[in-house]
């Protein structure tokens, strides 16, 4: 069995954080040769090169990025241990590492995750937003406990995960007050030729919306495609176009973004999933998220 020298790992972690051996040596208050030797010994013990040198810069290799992610978790937990002992708490906080696929609107992600923070036991939520494929890779490597997604895990991925449908809802269209007043009349036909802000094509809801527009013989003028829903909302708020969002957040979006409802397209269904490595998750925070979604958040949208 290989044993990991955590002192070597700490020196590597400091180099990656500071971006150079010089920076790490200054932060650690040791000589540069000492830092370099520690790094070399770690690379030898792991059997992988962790940095490539590009000019005067050290760039993490693929192996280095994996090691750095684990080092972040290791030393973060170490600091948590120190804090826990210093403050003599009754119990250690529960950790939930959750990935959120970037096409899920921020208000929806927040609403889905909030029940995890309402448990009797303190919960430390570690939330990461990224593309679905990268989040699922981290899930398979157990760096994440769950992934919030707008679609189920496909058969093309190289591991077996489990889909837990949290709920589904229709889609609403919103716009700045001046645009909303204009396009609310004769909805949805009013959207023909209307300036439209849309999620990018790799999102499930975009495909559903395109099919719905075709079925209604509506051809909006797409003026922007967005991976980031918050940026799409911001452009909508400034009056650049009409934009869609899940109906379950209708009130929140109007209050928080400062836009008005144009119309509802309840036949366009948007679904949200929690993906885990277990068919029957036992993590208390994941259980709380599933129960709240099914019994509260999406209760009024069920057909």
Secondary structure as a PSIPRED ss2 file (coil, helix, strand):
# PSIPRED VFORMAT (PSIPRED V4.0)

   1 X C   1.000  0.000  0.000
   2 X C   1.000  0.000  0.000
   3 X C   1.000  0.000  0.000
   4 X C   1.000  0.000  0.000
   5 X C   1.000  0.000  0.000
   6 X H   0.000  1.000  0.000
   7 X H   0.000  1.000  0.000
   8 X H   0.000  1.000  0.000
   9 X H   0.000  1.000  0.000
  10 X H   0.000  1.000  0.000
  11 X H   0.000  1.000  0.000
  12 X H   0.000  1.000  0.000
  13 X H   0.000  1.000  0.000
  14 X H   0.000  1.000  0.000
  15 X H   0.000  1.000  0.000
  16 X H   0.000  1.000  0.000
  17 X H   0.000  1.000  0.000
  18 X H   0.000  1.000  0.000
  19 X C   1.000  0.000  0.000
  20 X C   1.000  0.000  0.000
  21 X H   0.000  1.000  0.000
  22 X H   0.000  1.000  0.000
  23 X H   0.000  1.000  0.000
  24 X H   0.000  1.000  0.000
  25 X H   0.000  1.000  0.000
  26 X H   0.000  1.000  0.000
  27 X H   0.000  1.000  0.000
  28 X H   0.000  1.000  0.000
  29 X C   1.000  0.000  0.000
  30 X C   1.000  0.000  0.000
  31 X C   1.000  0.000  0.000
  32 X H   0.000  1.000  0.000
  33 X H   0.000  1.000  0.000
  34 X H   0.000  1.000  0.000
  35 X H   0.000  1.000  0.000
  36 X H   0.000  1.000  0.000
  37 X H   0.000  1.000  0.000
  38 X H   0.000  1.000  0.000
  39 X H   0.000  1.000  0.000
  40 X H   0.000  1.000  0.000
  41 X H   0.000  1.000  0.000
  42 X H   0.000  1.000  0.000
  43 X H   0.000  1.000  0.000
  44 X H   0.000  1.000  0.000
  45 X H   0.000  1.000  0.000
  46 X H   0.000  1.000  0.000
  47 X C   1.000  0.000  0.000
  48 X C   1.000  0.000  0.000
  49 X C   1.000  0.000  0.000
  50 X C   1.000  0.000  0.000
  51 X E   0.000  0.000  1.000
  52 X E   0.000  0.000  1.000
  53 X E   0.000  0.000  1.000
  54 X E   0.000  0.000  1.000
  55 X C   1.000  0.000  0.000
  56 X C   1.000  0.000  0.000
  57 X E   0.000  0.000  1.000
  58 X E   0.000  0.000  1.000
  59 X E   0.000  0.000  1.000
  60 X E   0.000  0.000  1.000
  61 X C   1.000  0.000  0.000
  62 X H   0.000  1.000  0.000
  63 X H   0.000  1.000  0.000
  64 X H   0.000  1.000  0.000
  65 X H   0.000  1.000  0.000
  66 X H   0.000  1.000  0.000
  67 X H   0.000  1.000  0.000
  68 X H   0.000  1.000  0.000
  69 X H   0.000  1.000  0.000
  70 X H   0.000  1.000  0.000
  71 X H   0.000  1.000  0.000
  72 X H   0.000  1.000  0.000
  73 X H   0.000  1.000  0.000
  74 X H   0.000  1.000  0.000
  75 X H   0.000  1.000  0.000
  76 X H   0.000  1.000  0.000
  77 X H   0.000  1.000  0.000
  78 X H   0.000  1.000  0.000
  79 X H   0.000  1.000  0.000
  80 X H   0.000  1.000  0.000
  81 X H   0.000  1.000  0.000
  82 X H   0.000  1.000  0.000
  83 X H   0.000  1.000  0.000
  84 X H   0.000  1.000  0.000
  85 X H   0.000  1.000  0.000
  86 X H   0.000  1.000  0.000
  87 X H   0.000  1.000  0.000
  88 X C   1.000  0.000  0.000
  89 X C   1.000  0.000  0.000
  90 X C   1.000  0.000  0.000
  91 X C   1.000  0.000  0.000
  92 X C   1.000  0.000  0.000
  93 X C   1.000  0.000  0.000
  94 X E   0.000  0.000  1.000
  95 X E   0.000  0.000  1.000
  96 X E   0.000  0.000  1.000
  97 X E   0.000  0.000  1.000
  98 X E   0.000  0.000  1.000
  99 X E   0.000  0.000  1.000
 100 X E   0.000  0.000  1.000
 101 X E   0.000  0.000  1.000
 102 X C   1.000  0.000  0.000
 103 X C   1.000  0.000  0.000
 104 X C   1.000  0.000  0.000
 105 X C   1.000  0.000  0.000
 106 X H   0.000  1.000  0.000
 107 X H   0.000  1.000  0.000
 108 X H   0.000  1.000  0.000
 109 X H   0.000  1.000  0.000
 110 X H   0.000  1.000  0.000
 111 X H   0.000  1.000  0.000
 112 X H   0.000  1.000  0.000
 113 X H   0.000  1.000  0.000
 114 X H   0.000  1.000  0.000
 115 X H   0.000  1.000  0.000
 116 X H   0.000  1.000  0.000
 117 X H   0.000  1.000  0.000
 118 X H   0.000  1.000  0.000
 119 X C   1.000  0.000  0.000
 120 X C   1.000  0.000  0.000
 121 X C   1.000  0.000  0.000
 122 X C   1.000  0.000  0.000
 123 X E   0.000  0.000  1.000
 124 X E   0.000  0.000  1.000
 125 X E   0.000  0.000  1.000
 126 X E   0.000  0.000  1.000
 127 X E   0.000  0.000  1.000
 128 X E   0.000  0.000  1.000
 129 X E   0.000  0.000  1.000
 130 X E   0.000  0.000  1.000
 131 X C   1.000  0.000  0.000
 132 X H   0.000  1.000  0.000
 133 X H   0.000  1.000  0.000
 134 X H   0.000  1.000  0.000
 135 X H   0.000  1.000  0.000
 136 X H   0.000  1.000  0.000
 137 X H   0.000  1.000  0.000
 138 X H   0.000  1.000  0.000
 139 X H   0.000  1.000  0.000
 140 X H   0.000  1.000  0.000
 141 X C   1.000  0.000  0.000
 142 X C   1.000  0.000  0.000
 143 X C   1.000  0.000  0.000
 144 X C   1.000  0.000  0.000
 145 X C   1.000  0.000  0.000
 146 X E   0.000  0.000  1.000
 147 X E   0.000  0.000  1.000
 148 X E   0.000  0.000  1.000
 149 X E   0.000  0.000  1.000
 150 X C   1.000  0.000  0.000
 151 X C   1.000  0.000  0.000
 152 X C   1.000  0.000  0.000
 153 X C   1.000  0.000  0.000
 154 X C   1.000  0.000  0.000
 155 X C   1.000  0.000  0.000
 156 X C   1.000  0.000  0.000
 157 X C   1.000  0.000  0.000
 158 X C   1.000  0.000  0.000
 159 X C   1.000  0.000  0.000
 160 X C   1.000  0.000  0.000
 161 X C   1.000  0.000  0.000
 162 X E   0.000  0.000  1.000
 163 X E   0.000  0.000  1.000
 164 X E   0.000  0.000  1.000
 165 X E   0.000  0.000  1.000
 166 X E   0.000  0.000  1.000
 167 X E   0.000  0.000  1.000
 168 X E   0.000  0.000  1.000
 169 X E   0.000  0.000  1.000
 170 X E   0.000  0.000  1.000
 171 X E   0.000  0.000  1.000
 172 X E   0.000  0.000  1.000
 173 X E   0.000  0.000  1.000
 174 X E   0.000  0.000  1.000
 175 X E   0.000  0.000  1.000
 176 X C   1.000  0.000  0.000
 177 X H   0.000  1.000  0.000
 178 X H   0.000  1.000  0.000
 179 X H   0.000  1.000  0.000
 180 X H   0.000  1.000  0.000
 181 X H   0.000  1.000  0.000
 182 X H   0.000  1.000  0.000
 183 X H   0.000  1.000  0.000
 184 X H   0.000  1.000  0.000
 185 X C   1.000  0.000  0.000
 186 X C   1.000  0.000  0.000
 187 X C   1.000  0.000  0.000
 188 X C   1.000  0.000  0.000
 189 X H   0.000  1.000  0.000
 190 X H   0.000  1.000  0.000
 191 X H   0.000  1.000  0.000
 192 X C   1.000  0.000  0.000
 193 X C   1.000  0.000  0.000
 194 X C   1.000  0.000  0.000
 195 X E   0.000  0.000  1.000
 196 X E   0.000  0.000  1.000
 197 X E   0.000  0.000  1.000
 198 X E   0.000  0.000  1.000
 199 X E   0.000  0.000  1.000
 200 X C   1.000  0.000  0.000
 201 X C   1.000  0.000  0.000
 202 X C   1.000  0.000  0.000
 203 X C   1.000  0.000  0.000
 204 X H   0.000  1.000  0.000
 205 X H   0.000  1.000  0.000
 206 X H   0.000  1.000  0.000
 207 X H   0.000  1.000  0.000
 208 X H   0.000  1.000  0.000
 209 X H   0.000  1.000  0.000
 210 X H   0.000  1.000  0.000
 211 X H   0.000  1.000  0.000
 212 X H   0.000  1.000  0.000
 213 X H   0.000  1.000  0.000
 214 X H   0.000  1.000  0.000
 215 X H   0.000  1.000  0.000
 216 X C   1.000  0.000  0.000
 217 X C   1.000  0.000  0.000
 218 X C   1.000  0.000  0.000
 219 X C   1.000  0.000  0.000
 220 X C   1.000  0.000  0.000
 221 X E   0.000  0.000  1.000
 222 X E   0.000  0.000  1.000
 223 X E   0.000  0.000  1.000
 224 X E   0.000  0.000  1.000
 225 X E   0.000  0.000  1.000
 226 X E   0.000  0.000  1.000
 227 X C   1.000  0.000  0.000
 228 X C   1.000  0.000  0.000
 229 X H   0.000  1.000  0.000
 230 X H   0.000  1.000  0.000
 231 X H   0.000  1.000  0.000
 232 X H   0.000  1.000  0.000
 233 X H   0.000  1.000  0.000
 234 X H   0.000  1.000  0.000
 235 X H   0.000  1.000  0.000
 236 X H   0.000  1.000  0.000
 237 X H   0.000  1.000  0.000
 238 X C   1.000  0.000  0.000
 239 X C   1.000  0.000  0.000
 240 X C   1.000  0.000  0.000
 241 X C   1.000  0.000  0.000
 242 X E   0.000  0.000  1.000
 243 X E   0.000  0.000  1.000
 244 X E   0.000  0.000  1.000
 245 X E   0.000  0.000  1.000
 246 X E   0.000  0.000  1.000
 247 X H   0.000  1.000  0.000
 248 X H   0.000  1.000  0.000
 249 X H   0.000  1.000  0.000
 250 X H   0.000  1.000  0.000
 251 X H   0.000  1.000  0.000
 252 X H   0.000  1.000  0.000
 253 X H   0.000  1.000  0.000
 254 X H   0.000  1.000  0.000
 255 X H   0.000  1.000  0.000
 256 X H   0.000  1.000  0.000
 257 X H   0.000  1.000  0.000
 258 X C   1.000  0.000  0.000
 259 X C   1.000  0.000  0.000
 260 X E   0.000  0.000  1.000
 261 X E   0.000  0.000  1.000
 262 X E   0.000  0.000  1.000
 263 X E   0.000  0.000  1.000
 264 X E   0.000  0.000  1.000
 265 X E   0.000  0.000  1.000
 266 X E   0.000  0.000  1.000
 267 X E   0.000  0.000  1.000
 268 X E   0.000  0.000  1.000
 269 X E   0.000  0.000  1.000
 270 X E   0.000  0.000  1.000
 271 X E   0.000  0.000  1.000
 272 X E   0.000  0.000  1.000
 273 X E   0.000  0.000  1.000
 274 X E   0.000  0.000  1.000
 275 X E   0.000  0.000  1.000
 276 X E   0.000  0.000  1.000
 277 X C   1.000  0.000  0.000
 278 X C   1.000  0.000  0.000
 279 X C   1.000  0.000  0.000
 280 X C   1.000  0.000  0.000
 281 X C   1.000  0.000  0.000
 282 X C   1.000  0.000  0.000
 283 X C   1.000  0.000  0.000
 284 X H   0.000  1.000  0.000
 285 X H   0.000  1.000  0.000
 286 X H   0.000  1.000  0.000
 287 X H   0.000  1.000  0.000
 288 X H   0.000  1.000  0.000
 289 X H   0.000  1.000  0.000
 290 X H   0.000  1.000  0.000
 291 X H   0.000  1.000  0.000
 292 X H   0.000  1.000  0.000
 293 X H   0.000  1.000  0.000
 294 X H   0.000  1.000  0.000
 295 X H   0.000  1.000  0.000
 296 X H   0.000  1.000  0.000
 297 X H   0.000  1.000  0.000
 298 X C   1.000  0.000  0.000
 299 X H   0.000  1.000  0.000
 300 X H   0.000  1.000  0.000
 301 X H   0.000  1.000  0.000
 302 X C   1.000  0.000  0.000
 303 X C   1.000  0.000  0.000
